[in-house]
Amino acid sequence: MRLHGLARRLSASRSSGFTLIEVLLVIVIILMLAGALVVFVLPQRKGAERNTTMLLLTQVQAALDTYRLNVGQYPTEDQGGLGALLVKPTFENERMGEKWQGPYLKPGTRIEDAWGNPLRYELVDKTLATDTATPDYKLYSIGPDGQPDTEDDVKLYDESESNQDSTTVLNP
């Protein structure tokens, strides 16, 4: 009679837990799901970073155009470049300083791309340009590699499309 009770307890304890194979099988399934998630999510993240940078470029472009409408010119490096959109620069001419109606970007806006690189802003010398359709400035991001003039740069305006309107967002 005692043997019978012991056998019953042993069989009850075996059926109440998971075997090592079952636990390993669950771990393998979880790892496979995590691997599939990484394969599908990483490309989406890269696209989201690029789209976020393009949105920031168009926002800065609108701010630059508003600045030009108010002050009469785009900000120069002496005026702080893109920083002049956030903080009133010192102008040599007081009348120009009175025209500044900023900040032109939402306070606290970081003028950095999605990868933490500062946006590049360069005024174009229109006296040397033969094509009048080119914009007065270049505004772009150096992209995820942090190197200028590479394929991954995110540009607001593509020089190869010089006949396009400068307000068109190209090269997304």
C-alpha angles and dihedrals in degrees: 000000000000092000092053092055091048092052090049091052092049093051091047092052092050095052096047098064138054122258121236090251092055092050092048091048091054091049091051091050091050091049091050091051091048091050092051090049092053092049092053101036102048096063089048090053092052090051091048092052090051092047091048090053092049090051091051091049092053090047091052090045091056090048091050091051091049090048090052092049091052102038100028098239141047116265115272127214088257088059092051102269110237089356087074087071091065105030126036108252125218110260125202088218113058092207090062089050090055090055093058106107099175169165087099094185127052109274111261093029110146112219091217132112123242090273095055097257118133115250114254118235123180129171114229119228101234093189090073096040118101094189113073093195093072114103123248092247144025116234119182149134123241089223133224096316092058092226122120123232097025131125095260094060113122109222130189091205126027113217091209089064096055093150091063123098111264092232092063113102107228136178098032 
